[in-house]
Amino acid sequence: MPQPATGARTSAGLVACCVLAACASPAGTDAPSGAAVDWSSTTYTLTCDGIVPGGLRATVVDGYARVPADEGRPPYYAHYDVRVADTATGDLDGDDELDAVVLLECSPQPSNGIVQEVQLLSPTGELRGTLPSPRDLQGTAPLPPEYRPAGLSIRNGEIVAAMTAYGPDDVHASGPSVPLTVRWRYDGRDFVRVTS
């Protein structure tokens, strides 16, 4: 049986590769060059909003990790439950690559508290920075505002975070009730709050 010409085989192979590549990209996203990071199954280094100043490494699987603590050292917790509560991707710095913001929730155990930390990561998963603590936005409220899951986005070069703040009649048991949107720009080193 005659073999197809080399050029025909190459063309068919290129068409097959293009079809497979199109199928591999998620609909509605521009996948960055190289393999995309699965933000719900990767390793993060976080401080649990300052509770662990030296940081802890949490390898999340399907959005969850349990990290043992050093029970002999302050603040004397047994472990930390870490959860990926929200992710958003977009081009933050104009380089046509998809940066990511990830909302991590950390619950030291034993306790009934949850703290939140938002990290900015490069398309390859390198930590670029952590947004200022919600405590920096507390003002005179009794407790800091809380990020709303599904409330993060990157738009027009800004990180946009939907939050809920505590009003004068809110208590910890019922949670915050005042909608709040905070926007940040990243200047390559620091996060600058956009107030306009």
KOLDO-371658 format. One line per field, with one value per residue (C-alpha): residue number from 1; x, y, z. Coordinates in nm, 4 decimals, padded with zeros to 6 digits. Layout:
BEGIN
n (NUM / ...)
x (X / ...)
y (Y / ...)
z (Z / ...)
END
This chain:
BEGIN
n (1 / 2 / 3 / 4 / 5 / 6 / 7 / 8 / 9 / 10 / 11 / 12 / 13 / 14 / 15 / 16 / 17 / 18 / 19 / 20 / 21 / 22 / 23 / 24 / 25 / 26 / 27 / 28 / 29 / 30 / 31 / 32 / 33 / 34 / 35 / 36 / 37 / 38 / 39 / 40 / 41 / 42 / 43 / 44 / 45 / 46 / 47 / 48 / 49 / 50 / 51 / 52 / 53 / 54 / 55 / 56 / 57 / 58 / 59 / 60 / 61 / 62 / 63 / 64 / 65 / 66 / 67 / 68 / 69 / 70 / 71 / 72 / 73 / 74 / 75 / 76 / 77 / 78 / 79 / 80 / 81 / 82 / 83 / 84 / 85 / 86 / 87 / 88 / 89 / 90 / 91 / 92 / 93 / 94 / 95 / 96 / 97 / 98 / 99 / 100 / 101 / 102 / 103 / 104 / 105 / 106 / 107 / 108 / 109 / 110 / 111 / 112 / 113 / 114 / 115 / 116 / 117 / 118 / 119 / 120 / 121 / 122 / 123 / 124 / 125 / 126 / 127 / 128 / 129 / 130 / 131 / 132 / 133 / 134 / 135 / 136 / 137 / 138 / 139 / 140 / 141 / 142 / 143 / 144 / 145 / 146 / 147 / 148 / 149 / 150 / 151 / 152 / 153 / 154 / 155 / 156 / 157 / 158 / 159 / 160 / 161 / 162 / 163 / 164 / 165 / 166 / 167 / 168 / 169 / 170 / 171 / 172 / 173 / 174 / 175 / 176 / 177 / 178 / 179 / 180 / 181 / 182 / 183 / 184 / 185 / 186 / 187 / 188 / 189 / 190 / 191 / 192 / 193 / 194 / 195 / 196)
x (00.0000 / 00.1490 / 00.2435 / 00.1189 / 00.3758 / 00.5715 / 00.4082 / 00.0607 / 00.1511 / 00.2928 / -00.0159 / -00.2482 / -00.0399 / -00.0535 / -00.4306 / -00.4668 / -00.2425 / -00.4414 / -00.7713 / -00.6357 / -00.4915 / -00.8261 / -01.0011 / -00.7511 / -00.8125 / -01.1051 / -01.3828 / -01.3765 / -01.0169 / -00.6868 / -00.4626 / -00.1099 / 00.1877 / 00.2944 / 00.0800 / -00.1894 / -00.1882 / -00.4853 / -00.5412 / -00.7544 / -00.4756 / -00.1385 / 00.0903 / 00.0603 / 00.2750 / 00.0557 / 00.0616 / -00.3100 / -00.3405 / -00.0406 / -00.1246 / 00.1795 / 00.4362 / 00.6954 / 00.4380 / 00.3139 / 00.3025 / -00.0381 / -00.0710 / -00.4381 / -00.6169 / -00.9598 / -00.9419 / -00.8635 / -00.5622 / -00.5038 / -00.1622 / -00.0214 / 00.0936 / 00.3815 / 00.1726 / 00.4669 / 00.4995 / 00.2664 / -00.0125 / -00.0534 / -00.2895 / -00.3089 / -00.3528 / -00.4751 / -00.7574 / -00.6908 / -00.9480 / -00.9380 / -01.2555 / -01.2292 / -01.0015 / -00.9984 / -00.7632 / -00.6859 / -00.4029 / -00.3039 / 00.0156 / -00.0462 / 00.1911 / -00.0867 / -00.0410 / -00.3116 / -00.2268 / -00.4363 / -00.5804 / -00.6673 / -00.8776 / -00.7516 / -00.9427 / -00.7495 / -00.9101 / -00.6718 / -00.7884 / -00.9162 / -01.1084 / -01.4240 / -01.2501 / -01.1633 / -00.9197 / -00.8805 / -00.5756 / -00.5704 / -00.2594 / -00.1528 / 00.0251 / 00.1986 / 00.0739 / 00.3327 / 00.2245 / 00.4979 / 00.3764 / 00.3885 / 00.2316 / -00.0473 / -00.3240 / -00.3304 / -00.5118 / -00.8863 / -00.7901 / -00.6397 / -00.9917 / -01.1690 / -01.1835 / -01.4081 / -01.6096 / -01.6008 / -01.4488 / -01.2712 / -01.4704 / -01.4894 / -01.4202 / -01.7212 / -01.6514 / -01.7089 / -01.6422 / -01.2873 / -01.2025 / -00.9265 / -01.0606 / -00.8842 / -00.5552 / -00.7159 / -00.7972 / -01.1624 / -01.2753 / -01.6358 / -01.6492 / -01.9030 / -01.8284 / -01.9667 / -02.2243 / -02.3041 / -02.5728 / -02.3835 / -02.2352 / -01.9936 / -02.2653 / -02.4785 / -02.1873 / -02.1361 / -02.4130 / -02.2742 / -02.1637 / -01.8192 / -01.6080 / -01.2326 / -01.0038 / -00.6256 / -00.3515 / -00.0231 / 00.2827 / 00.5232 / 00.6061 / 00.3098 / -00.0681 / -00.2113 / -00.5766 / -00.7853 / -01.0225 / -01.1933)
y (00.0000 / 00.3387 / 00.5708 / 00.9325 / 01.1955 / 01.3322 / 01.6752 / 01.5203 / 01.3331 / 01.6505 / 01.8542 / 01.5899 / 01.5776 / 01.9563 / 01.9588 / 01.6836 / 01.8753 / 02.1964 / 02.0152 / 01.8494 / 02.1780 / 02.3522 / 02.0755 / 02.1006 / 02.4714 / 02.5499 / 02.7389 / 03.1118 / 03.1345 / 03.2171 / 02.9491 / 03.0739 / 02.9194 / 02.5975 / 02.3867 / 02.5724 / 02.5365 / 02.3639 / 02.6112 / 02.3599 / 02.0986 / 02.2608 / 02.3739 / 02.7145 / 02.8818 / 03.1011 / 03.2717 / 03.2276 / 03.6079 / 03.6404 / 03.3619 / 03.1659 / 03.4424 / 03.1991 / 03.0523 / 02.6997 / 02.4849 / 02.3481 / 02.0982 / 02.1178 / 01.8364 / 01.9149 / 02.2499 / 02.1230 / 02.0494 / 01.9670 / 02.0843 / 01.9601 / 02.2325 / 02.2276 / 02.1844 / 02.2774 / 02.6272 / 02.9275 / 02.9688 / 02.6006 / 02.4670 / 02.1005 / 02.1604 / 02.4055 / 02.3347 / 02.5200 / 02.5611 / 02.7236 / 02.9351 / 03.1245 / 03.1798 / 03.4256 / 03.4699 / 03.7594 / 03.9671 / 04.1975 / 04.3468 / 04.3621 / 04.0797 / 03.8691 / 03.5979 / 03.4882 / 03.5869 / 03.4324 / 03.5548 / 03.2820 / 03.3251 / 03.0874 / 03.0243 / 02.8974 / 02.7532 / 02.6851 / 02.3886 / 02.3651 / 02.6901 / 02.8107 / 03.0830 / 03.1234 / 03.3784 / 03.4708 / 03.5411 / 03.6383 / 03.5570 / 03.6832 / 03.4148 / 03.4070 / 03.1752 / 02.9186 / 02.9365 / 03.1672 / 03.3829 / 03.7494 / 03.8870 / 03.8721 / 04.1308 / 04.3424 / 04.1766 / 04.2337 / 04.3784 / 04.6744 / 04.7492 / 04.7117 / 05.0776 / 05.1171 / 04.7994 / 04.5310 / 04.2727 / 04.2849 / 04.2489 / 03.9089 / 03.8206 / 03.6770 / 03.3494 / 03.3944 / 03.7659 / 03.7909 / 03.9064 / 04.0702 / 04.3523 / 04.6313 / 04.5605 / 04.5646 / 04.3012 / 04.3502 / 04.1934 / 04.1767 / 04.1738 / 04.2067 / 04.4417 / 04.4454 / 04.7141 / 04.8650 / 04.6044 / 04.2990 / 04.0378 / 03.7533 / 03.4885 / 03.6386 / 03.7646 / 04.0877 / 04.2442 / 04.5556 / 04.5007 / 04.6405 / 04.6299 / 04.6865 / 04.7333 / 04.6969 / 04.7619 / 04.5738 / 04.7872 / 04.4936 / 04.5018 / 04.6354 / 04.6507 / 05.0008 / 05.0474 / 05.2160 / 05.4586 / 05.6329)
z (00.0000 / -00.0950 / 00.1946 / 00.1949 / 00.1141 / 00.4103 / 00.3727 / 00.3935 / 00.7146 / 00.8690 / 00.7779 / 00.9205 / 01.2380 / 01.2780 / 01.2335 / 01.4961 / 01.7395 / 01.6901 / 01.7496 / 02.0647 / 02.1946 / 02.1474 / 02.3386 / 02.6252 / 02.6978 / 02.9272 / 02.7520 / 02.8091 / 02.9296 / 02.7666 / 02.9108 / 02.9956 / 02.8223 / 02.9925 / 03.2198 / 03.4121 / 03.7904 / 03.9528 / 04.2368 / 04.4307 / 04.4335 / 04.4916 / 04.7762 / 04.9432 / 05.2054 / 05.4257 / 05.7639 / 05.8440 / 05.8483 / 06.0803 / 06.3284 / 06.2062 / 06.1392 / 06.0015 / 05.7647 / 05.7127 / 05.4011 / 05.3101 / 05.0270 / 04.9358 / 04.7561 / 04.6145 / 04.7943 / 05.1463 / 05.3688 / 05.7331 / 05.8505 / 06.1836 / 06.4226 / 06.6670 / 06.9825 / 07.2049 / 07.0595 / 07.0789 / 06.9861 / 07.0948 / 06.8287 / 06.7289 / 06.3565 / 06.0942 / 05.8500 / 05.5245 / 05.2485 / 04.9060 / 04.9236 / 04.5933 / 04.2950 / 04.0089 / 03.7161 / 03.4871 / 03.3454 / 03.6300 / 03.4892 / 03.1129 / 03.0162 / 02.8553 / 03.1203 / 03.3631 / 03.7203 / 03.9974 / 04.3243 / 04.5737 / 04.8869 / 05.1550 / 05.4766 / 05.7757 / 06.0883 / 06.3793 / 06.5847 / 06.8474 / 06.7948 / 06.6275 / 06.4301 / 06.0633 / 05.9249 / 05.5596 / 05.3461 / 04.9760 / 04.7755 / 04.4329 / 04.2313 / 03.8952 / 03.6183 / 03.7349 / 04.1002 / 04.2327 / 04.5225 / 04.4218 / 04.7364 / 04.9914 / 05.0076 / 05.3237 / 05.6133 / 05.6514 / 05.9929 / 05.8020 / 05.6738 / 06.0101 / 06.1099 / 06.4165 / 06.3495 / 06.6207 / 06.3836 / 06.0459 / 05.7234 / 05.5544 / 05.1927 / 05.0148 / 04.8338 / 04.4598 / 04.5134 / 04.3758 / 04.0250 / 03.8242 / 03.6076 / 03.4213 / 03.5984 / 03.9451 / 04.2023 / 04.2951 / 04.6219 / 04.7370 / 05.1168 / 05.3947 / 05.6852 / 06.0387 / 06.1042 / 06.4449 / 06.5206 / 06.3859 / 06.6174 / 06.5529 / 06.5795 / 06.3020 / 06.0921 / 05.9007 / 05.6923 / 05.5185 / 05.1544 / 05.0755 / 04.7589 / 04.7829 / 04.4824 / 04.4729 / 04.2172 / 04.2338 / 04.1558 / 04.1354 / 04.5085 / 04.7046 / 04.6875 / 04.6557 / 04.7444 / 04.4745 / 04.6438 / 04.3506)
END
